[in-house]
Amino acid sequence: MKALKASIFGFGAIMALTMMSCGEAQQAPELTASGLNPAKFDTVVNGDTVKLYTLKGDKGMEVCITNYGGRVVSLMVPDKNDSLVDVVLGFDNIAQYMEKTTDYGSSVGRYANRINMGRFVLNGDTIQLKQNDKHDGGRDHCLHGGGDTGWMNQVYKAEQIDDQTLKLTIVAEDGENGFPGRVVATTTYKIVDGNTLDITWEAETDKPTVINQTNHNYYNLSGDLENAAYDQVLYVNADSFTESDESYMPTGKILAVEGTPMDFRTPHAVGDSIHSDYYQVKNAHGYDHNWCLNTNGDDTQVCASLYSPKTGIFMEMFTNEPGVQVYSGNFQGVDGEENVVRKLGKHYPQHVSVCLESQKYPDSPNHPEWASPVLNPGEKYYSHAAYKFSTK
């Protein structure tokens, strides 16, 4: 797909089409269980159709996804009282997703997280990527594949296979945002075992390249999206994490979590340590770090979990990847973001959510000692993450 250049065409006209002429009775739109109006996601970008797709599980789960950026817009799961709760952040219309160029709920590619100064060497060639992550002192990195011109702001071709499965396909041309190789990639969302959101990413290339896809859901399991999620209980199955510098880039050092606010091997509330003076936490204004998982690629083991005492919703995460990035919504609700109206009229404060992003370690192309993100012609990229919901 082409990088996004066009703005939404005629969003007002789309809304007008949903209204009857003066004097005629108006038919109420059919909403999703999460309260979304699918018509507010209907548009065309660079000739590609954008829609909202709905997946339904047999135990109450509903997942609404737009093929614009492969985004999870809402995720409804039962709480301890069997009431459905939307546990992810986002917007309730396509116009705001396009205007804000946010990563909410997106399928991130070609490379999730950061690459130092947007530069790495591959087979002797120096590759220069788009530097969209700006920091003081000229520390300008490539973040999430180029941000506003990365995959999270492009249109995927959608195929709804059945009520529980949506397959999204994107074609990235050679040189897009500086990345080598023409890549054909898929993201498949599937509801399995009733209340598990299962995500697989697959890709092939015609030239050596790097790839590292992830999902960027912002989770708040309490359903209370106007207060910080400090009571959410986090577990991370990791003895160590990658140290970050002042620009959130790995230094190359792997540090033990023992005796630090990075230790979530025993589950505890995120708010217990999010305001710590420990440099790694203080510099990031919370958590924005990669944990080195103990699971060794075994996606049958729980690598992380999140729990809300308020709703009783318990989410367990599984992945075949070596790392998970935990991001605690450090820049939500600040610098004008507190005035932005989001899904169903909500205003999000700082630290309202927790992201759990499966991944190769950040800046892996510059660290040959870490799991390699290199994909060569004839090889198939495969990444898997699953989020299992229950109550306790």
VENSUL-V108770 format. One record per backbone hydrogen bond with DSSP energy under -1.0 kcal/mol. CO is the residue of the C=O (numbers start at 1). NH is the residue of the N-H. Records with the same first field share a line. If there is no record, write none. Layout:
CO: NH / NH
//
This chain:
10: 14
11: 15
12: 16
13: 17
16: 19
21: 24
32: 35
36: 32
37: 40
38: 41
39: 42
40: 94
43: 50
45: 48
48: 45
50: 43
51: 67
53: 65
55: 63
61: 57
62: 76
63: 55
64: 73 / 74
65: 53
66: 71
67: 69 / 156
69: 107
71: 66
74: 64
75: 87
76: 62
77: 85
79: 82
83: 79
85: 77
87: 220
90: 343
93: 97
94: 98
95: 99
96: 100
97: 101
103: 106
105: 72
106: 216
108: 214
109: 151
110: 212
111: 145
113: 144
114: 363
115: 118 / 142
116: 119
118: 129
120: 127
122: 125
125: 122
127: 120
133: 141
138: 140
141: 133
142: 115
143: 146
146: 149
147: 150
150: 153
151: 154
154: 69
157: 169
159: 161 / 167
162: 165
163: 56
164: 191
165: 162
166: 189
167: 159
168: 187
169: 157
170: 185
172: 183
173: 176
175: 178
176: 179
177: 130
179: 175
182: 206
183: 172
184: 204
185: 170
186: 202
187: 168
188: 200
189: 166
190: 198
192: 196
193: 195
195: 389
196: 192
197: 387
198: 190
199: 385
200: 188
201: 383
202: 186
203: 381
204: 184
209: 375
212: 112
214: 108
216: 105
218: 89
219: 354
220: 223
223: 225
229: 232
230: 271
232: 270
233: 307
234: 268
235: 305
236: 238
237: 294
239: 257
240: 292
241: 255
243: 251
245: 248
249: 245
253: 243
255: 241
257: 260
260: 263
264: 236
268: 234
269: 272
270: 273
273: 276
278: 282
279: 283
281: 286
287: 328
289: 326
290: 242
291: 324
295: 298
298: 301
303: 237
304: 317
305: 235
306: 315
307: 233
308: 312
311: 80
312: 392
313: 308
314: 390
315: 306
316: 388
317: 303 / 304
318: 386
322: 293
323: 359
324: 291
325: 357
326: 289
327: 355
329: 332 / 351
334: 337
336: 339
337: 340
342: 345
343: 346
346: 342
349: 352
351: 229
354: 219
355: 327
357: 325
359: 323
361: 364
363: 366
364: 367
367: 370
373: 211
375: 209
376: 379
381: 203
383: 201
384: 320
385: 199
386: 318
387: 197
388: 316
390: 314
//
